[in-house]
Amino acid sequence: MPGAVREKLKPAQSYGLTVEERAALENVVRQAYTVPEAAQILTVTAGRTATGSIVACGTANARRSDGTMSEARLFRAEGVPTAWGVPDFQLKQMAAANASSIEVYAACRDLGLV
């Protein structure tokens, strides 16, 4: 979006997601698709911010009704720690949904995740 102010992001420390964290992230990313159960995460890289949040960037796609796979779309998500351990992830950006691919890439680059 021309003239939009970009969120100031700082590099995150590399972080390996637990099985539970990855499942929570996949659930949030899938919800961005028309048929969530047809979506899948292809790649993901995660980091932990200075405030303790978990940030993740990656690619996802989904199976179309004709059986072919859609193009991979970049995404960026952030998870805030919760009392029960699994972060509450929010999808911050998804290419072709609420941001362009270059905007998502730039944010992930700023976080040090690409």
C-alpha positions, 0 to 999 in steps of 0.5 A, spaced: 500 500 500 503 506 497 504 511 503 503 505 508 508 506 514 512 499 515 512 496 522 519 497 525 522 490 526 528 488 529 532 481 528 530 475 532 534 470 535 534 463 531 529 458 535 526 451 533 519 450 534 516 445 538 511 440 535 506 443 539 508 450 537 508 448 530 501 445 530 499 452 533 502 456 527 500 451 522 492 452 525 493 459 524 496 459 517 491 454 515 485 459 517 487 464 511 485 459 506 478 458 503 479 450 505 483 450 511 484 443 511 487 443 504 492 448 506 499 446 508 506 449 511 511 448 506 517 451 510 518 455 516 523 459 520 522 461 527 526 466 532 525 469 538 524 477 539 527 481 545 520 481 548 520 473 548 515 473 542 516 467 537 516 470 530 515 465 524 516 466 517 515 461 511 511 459 505 504 455 505 500 453 499 493 449 498 490 443 494 485 446 489 478 443 488 481 440 481 487 437 485 492 441 483 496 445 488 496 453 489 502 457 488 506 458 495 505 464 499 509 467 504 507 468 511 509 472 517 506 470 524 507 472 531 506 468 537 505 471 544 507 466 550 501 464 554 500 461 561 499 454 558 506 454 554 503 454 547 504 461 544 497 464 541 499 465 534 497 471 530 498 471 522 501 478 521 502 478 513 500 473 508 502 474 501 496 475 496 491 476 502 493 482 506 500 484 503 504 483 497 510 478 497 515 483 497 512 486 503 512 479 507 519 478 504 522 485 507 518 484 514 521 477 514 528 479 512 528 485 517 527 479 523 533 475 520 528 469 518 530 469 510 
